[in-house]
Amino acid sequence: MLLLNRDVAPAPRETVLQRPNHLRAAFVLKLLFLVLVAGGNLFGSWKHHQQFNRPATFPYGIWETQSFVLNGKTEQGWKRLIFERGVNRVFTLTDGNYSPVMTIDRKAKIVTYDEHRLPFTQPDPESILIQGATRKGNLQIGSAAWTRRFSC
């Protein structure tokens, strides 16, 4: 129009998604996005179920220390042993302070304390007995399941 001074017909204008290939690509991308979102949510739910909904392995929970015997003498020891689910550490409570002092091998039923491997047994369903030799002498810890429950 400007150069030759002629009228020019407007070019046919197609919108972006009018071509069949573009429509197919848009449909596939939407479907792929939907599958990724749904799959990601299902995978997260499955991982959560695997981590939290399986039965707790023994020992699990809070155990009240009933006896703390070192070299045949009863001493003031830990108040509670806390075995967490999925964690190989054992926390103790002494005068309001929690500290991880032991590690546990649940399959071998051995607790490692102060670089010493001490076996633990379960004389009855409500008690644990940890005993063995340490640097300070023979150690024996008897614990019972904590019966107090938290309420909201």
C-alpha positions in Angstrom: 0.0 0.0 0.0 2.7 2.5 0.8 5.2 1.5 -1.7 3.1 0.8 -4.8 0.1 2.7 -3.6 -2.2 -0.3 -4.0 -4.8 -1.7 -1.7 -3.8 -4.9 0.0 -6.2 -7.4 1.4 -5.6 -8.3 5.0 -3.7 -11.5 5.7 -5.7 -14.4 7.0 -5.2 -14.3 10.8 -5.2 -17.7 12.6 -5.3 -17.8 16.4 -2.6 -19.8 18.1 -4.6 -22.9 18.9 -6.6 -23.2 15.6 -4.1 -25.5 13.9 -4.7 -29.2 14.6 -1.1 -29.9 15.6 -1.2 -27.0 18.1 -4.5 -28.3 19.6 -3.1 -31.8 20.0 0.1 -30.4 21.7 -2.0 -28.3 24.1 -4.1 -31.3 25.0 -1.0 -33.5 25.6 0.7 -30.8 27.7 -2.5 -30.4 29.8 -2.7 -34.1 30.3 0.9 -34.4 31.2 0.6 -31.6 33.7 -2.4 -33.3 35.3 -0.6 -36.7 35.5 2.4 -35.0 37.1 0.3 -33.2 39.7 -1.8 -36.3 40.5 1.3 -38.6 40.6 3.3 -36.2 42.8 0.4 -36.1 45.3 0.0 -39.9 45.3 3.7 -40.4 45.7 3.8 -38.0 48.7 0.8 -39.7 50.3 2.4 -43.1 49.8 5.8 -42.0 51.4 3.9 -40.5 54.3 2.0 -43.8 54.8 5.2 -45.8 54.6 6.9 -43.6 57.2 4.1 -43.1 59.8 1.5 -45.8 59.4 3.6 -48.9 59.9 3.7 -50.5 63.3 6.3 -49.1 65.7 9.3 -51.4 66.3 10.2 -52.5 69.8 11.3 -50.6 71.9 9.2 -47.5 71.1 7.9 -44.8 73.4 8.8 -43.5 76.8 10.1 -45.8 79.4 10.3 -44.9 83.1 13.7 -45.9 84.7 13.0 -48.0 87.8 16.5 -49.0 88.6 20.0 -47.6 87.7 22.6 -49.9 89.2 26.3 -49.3 88.7 28.7 -51.9 90.2 26.0 -53.3 92.4 25.0 -49.9 93.9 21.8 -48.2 93.1 22.5 -44.7 91.9 20.6 -41.6 90.8 20.4 -42.1 87.1 18.1 -41.2 84.3 14.4 -40.7 84.9 13.2 -41.8 81.5 14.5 -43.4 78.3 12.8 -42.2 75.1 12.9 -44.4 72.0 11.7 -42.6 68.9 10.2 -44.2 65.8 12.7 -44.5 62.9 15.5 -42.8 64.9 18.5 -44.9 66.1 19.1 -42.6 69.1 17.9 -43.1 72.6 17.2 -39.9 74.5 17.3 -39.7 78.3 15.7 -37.3 80.7 17.7 -36.2 83.7 16.5 -33.1 85.7 14.4 -31.8 82.9 17.2 -32.0 80.2 16.9 -34.3 77.2 20.0 -35.6 75.7 20.8 -38.3 73.1 23.3 -40.5 75.0 22.8 -43.9 73.3 22.3 -45.4 69.9 20.3 -48.5 69.3 20.5 -51.4 66.9 17.0 -52.9 67.1 17.7 -56.0 65.1 20.7 -57.1 67.2 19.0 -55.8 70.4 22.1 -53.8 71.4 22.3 -50.3 72.8 25.6 -48.4 72.4 26.5 -46.3 75.5 29.8 -44.6 76.0 31.4 -46.7 73.2 30.2 -49.9 74.9 27.7 -52.3 73.4 25.1 -53.3 75.9 22.5 -55.9 75.1 18.9 -55.3 76.1 16.1 -57.8 76.7 12.4 -57.6 77.4 11.6 -59.8 80.4 7.9 -59.0 80.0 5.9 -56.8 77.6 6.0 -53.8 80.0 9.7 -53.7 80.8 13.2 -53.4 79.3 16.4 -54.5 80.9 19.8 -53.1 79.7 22.9 -54.6 81.2 26.6 -54.9 80.5 30.1 -53.8 81.3 31.2 -50.1 80.8 34.3 -48.1 81.6 32.8 -47.2 85.0 31.8 -50.8 85.8 28.8 -53.1 85.4 25.7 -51.2 84.5 22.1 -52.4 84.8 19.1 -50.3 83.9 15.6 -51.5 84.4 12.8 -49.6 82.8 9.0 -50.0 82.6 6.6 -48.6 80.0 5.4 -45.1 81.0 1.8 -45.4 81.9 0.9 -41.7 82.0 -0.7 -40.4 78.8 -1.0 -36.9 77.5 -4.4 -35.3 77.2 -5.4 -32.3 75.2 
